[in-house]
Amino acid sequence: MEKYTYEQLLNIIAELRSDHGCPWDRAQTHESMIPCFYDECDEVVEAIKNKDDENLCEELGDVFLQVLLHAQIAREEGRFDMSDVIDGLAKKMIRRHPHVFGDAPQAQSEEEGLARWKEIKAQEKAEKERRAKERKENN
C-alpha cells in the first residue's frame, strides 16, 4: 500500500475544515483544542513509559494532528501557516546549535549543549521583550 505524503495530509486537514468537511473539525478553535492537546501529549508520554512503539507512533500522529489543525486555523485567519511553523523551527534549530551549524566550538557534553541552548534562548527572549516594548512605545 502506498503511503500518504505530507502534502496530501495538509490537504486532508484543509478538507476536514472546509465548508463541506467535518462539523467538529470546522468548529474547533485554538482555545477549544487545548484539552485535546494536553490529552494527546499525555498519551505520548504514557506510550514512551510503556515502551509501546506501536502506540507511540499512533500518539505522535495525534500530536502532529493537533499541530496541523492549529496551523490550518491560523492559515484560515491569515496569521501563519504550516510552512511558517516549519521555517521558524528550522531557523531556531540552526540558531540554537551554533556548535553544529555555525562556527562555535563543538559542545563537549550534553550539559554544555543544553547550557548553550538556554543561553541563546534567554538572549532571544530578551530581544523579543525589547522589540515588544519598542512597539508598545511607538503606538
Secondary structure, 3 states (H helix, E strand, C coil): CCCCCHHHHHHHHHHHCCCCCCHHHHHCCCCCCHHHHHHHHHHHHHHHHCCCHHHHHHHHHHHHHHHHHHHHHHHHCCCCCHHHHHHHHHHHHHHCCHHHHCCCCCCCCHHHHHHHHHHHHHHHHHHHHHHHHHHHHHC
